[in-house]
Amino acid sequence: MDSIVLSKKDFKSLKDLIYSSSGIHLHEGKIELLKSKLAKRMRLTKKSYSDYLSYLHSTQREVIEFIDTVTTNHSFFFRENNSIEHIINQFKQYPKLHTKEFKIWCAACSTGDEPYSVAVQLKEAGLSFSILATDISHTVLDVAQKAVYRDNKTQKIPLSILHRYFQKGSGKYKGFVKVKPEIKKHIQFDKFNLINDAPPPLKFDAVLCRNVMIYFDLKTSESVVNKLYQVLNTNGYFAIGNAESLMNMKHNFNSVKKIPSLYIK
Ligand SMILES: C[S@@+](CC[C@H](N)C(=O)[O-])C[C@H]1O[C@@H](n2cnc3c(N)ncnc32)[C@H](O)[C@@H]1O
């Protein structure tokens, strides 16, 4: 990694590439992080620094791989669960509950912890539902599809739910759990770039876009928020991360009392 001397010009061109491809805004404090990501891709592609840069700037497939290494994918089960609890409590009061299938979109689902957390709670509530779970990174989507997790990621899952919907691993899977098929079958995982992709032609009862806009600037976040507004049903919920806010953005959501990270259309 020491062999990489990232000039200001190279940093700017990489920063611009990352921004235009993913919306992720890198400031100068991230130079060391960027160097480590470059080193990783150089190792895997067996290219020198200058060869790698030209390759990256001329190969769309490599841009995808590079963005994949740059994204922050930290997630865990039952993270910031108060907004999800609120949404489900409201769903339970829906007038024609027995005929309703609730549609939810987890729009930056990372390794799947979030959509599986939503799914087990909807199942517990006896609701009928389907979840679209998307992310820009194919690596995290692979993990999500496998649905196998280390024990330490599941600490916030109530024990009764853990026992009911997760299978405990044994042998080489000791220390791991696997989401049961009865939960998996409700979730469709797909690649989706919040910045460049057109949203699916569907309407949702809730859209979760949590802990991703912290990596975007205001202009990008505002455009994502308004894009997601379009795919929500009237009275549909929009959840963001606890560290995020819609302040200073132009949008048409109303806030939900006492839950700062939750909005309603
Ligand atoms: C920190 S994780 C958040 C996961 C989950 N929503 C949560 O709150 O735990 C952020 C995710 O956003 C994804 N991401 C970053 N830029 C994206 C984009 N432009 N479109 C879609 N997903 C993106 C990353 O790949 C990563 O998996």
The ligand as a Gaussian input file, in Angstrom:
#p B3LYP/6-31G(d) Opt

LIG

0 1
 C      -24.219000       0.924000       6.086000
 S      -25.126000      -0.079000       4.980000
 C      -26.759000       0.095000       5.654000
 C      -27.509000      -1.210000       5.658000
 C      -28.875000      -1.179000       6.300000
 N      -29.794000      -0.321000       5.572000
 C      -28.802000      -0.750000       7.742000
 O      -29.288000       0.330000       8.102000
 O      -28.225000      -1.503000       8.537000
 C      -25.183000       0.950000       3.524000
 C      -25.490000       0.170000       2.254000
 O      -25.779000       1.092000       1.210000
 C      -25.288000       0.541000       0.007000
 N      -25.147000       1.621000      -1.003000
 C      -24.200000       2.587000      -1.098000
 N      -24.413000       3.363000      -2.167000
 C      -25.533000       2.887000      -2.767000
 C      -26.269000       3.257000      -3.918000
 N      -25.891000       4.287000      -4.685000
 N      -27.357000       2.535000      -4.251000
 C      -27.751000       1.472000      -3.492000
 N      -27.106000       1.071000      -2.385000
 C      -26.012000       1.778000      -2.013000
 C      -23.968000      -0.093000       0.401000
 O      -23.548000      -1.072000      -0.535000
 C      -24.306000      -0.666000       1.777000
 O      -24.663000      -2.021000       1.698000

